[in-house]
Amino acid sequence: MTDLVWIKSSYSTDEGPDCVEVAAAPAQILVRDSKNPDGPRLTLAPTTWATFLPYASRH
């Protein structure tokens, strides 16, 4: 999946701190640590991601 478009969190700036990036694939949502882009990725079903988003936006 080298053609993924990663979107960095709005809380992450060029000056820091590093944060998370998200990419949408056809059947999954991928999440990675922006300071370790080649590291492990969390893979979520789109429905799981949609359920998580309201909780994440509260913080």
Number of C-alpha atoms within 10 A of each C-alpha: 5 4 7 11 12 16 13 18 13 9 10 14 11 6 6 9 10 16 16 18 20 20 16 16 15 6 10 16 19 20 21 20 17 19 13 12 13 9 9 11 15 11 18 15 12 16 10 12 15 12 10 11 10 10 9 8 7 6 5
